[in-house]
Amino acid sequence: MSWKVYKGETGDIRDRFLGHRLTFPDRIAALDAALAGLIPKLTPEQLPELRAIVVSNNERVMKEMAERKRVRKINAKAPTKKRPAHAD
């Protein structure tokens, strides 16, 4: 796997998660699989670039998870609409 393929694959995984098409555990598994395909081909000089990609993806996902948590809290506090009683 090349850098270009890895970056594209991790970007796709991130976008699927952000688009609610991938769960958090599935995202972790997919990123682990992509990383496993790249690591054997890395040289020590390439590790800083790999770290930058991993950190960038992680920051973006952590922001999304914080936003989802905030929305869940708002939705949990929102009053539910009561159904009107029906006269029989």
N, C-alpha and C positions, 0 to 999 in steps of 0.2 A: 504494500500500500504506500502511495506517495503522500507527500504533504498536501498536495492539491486535493487528492481524494479524501484524506482525513479531515481537512478543513470543511470540505463540502458535506461530508457525512455527518460531522458533528453539528454543523450549521442546520442541516435538515432535521436532525434529532432535536435540537433546541427549538426550532420553529414548530415542530409537531407538538412538543410539550407546551409551548406558549399558546398554541392554537387549540389546546385541550383535546388533542388527538392521541396523546401519549401520557400515561400515568407517571408519577415520579419514580416509582420502582422500575418501571419499564425503561424510563429515560436513563437511569443509572446503569441498568444492564446493557442497553444499547451503546452507551458511551464506553463502558468497560470493554465491550466486544471490539469497538473501533480502535481503542487504545491497544488492545492485545494484538491487533493486526499491524500496528505501526511500530511498537516498541522494538521488535527484533531487528528492524531496519535502521534504527536511530544510531547516530554517533553522539559522543558526549557533547560535541559542539552544538547539537540540535536541541538539547534539553531545555535551554532557556526559551526558545521559541515554543516548544511544546507546553511549557509551564504557562506562558502568556496566553496561549489558546485556552487551556484548561481554566485558568483564572477568569478570563473574559466570559466564557460560557457559564461558569459558576455564578459570577456576579449578576448576569442577566437573569438567570433562573431564580436566584435568591430574591431578586426584586419582584419577580412575578409571584413567587410563593408568598411573599409579604403582602402583596396586593390581594391575592386570593384569600388570605387569612382576614384581612381588613374587610373585604366584601362579605365573607361568611359572618363576621361579627355584626355587621350592619344588618344583614338579612335576619340574623337570629333575634335582634332587638326590635325589628319592625313588627308592628302589630298585625295580627292576622285578621282578615275580614271575616266578620261573623255572618253566617247565613241567616237571613230573616226567617222567623218562625212562620210556618205555613199553616193557614187555617184549614181545618178539615171540614 
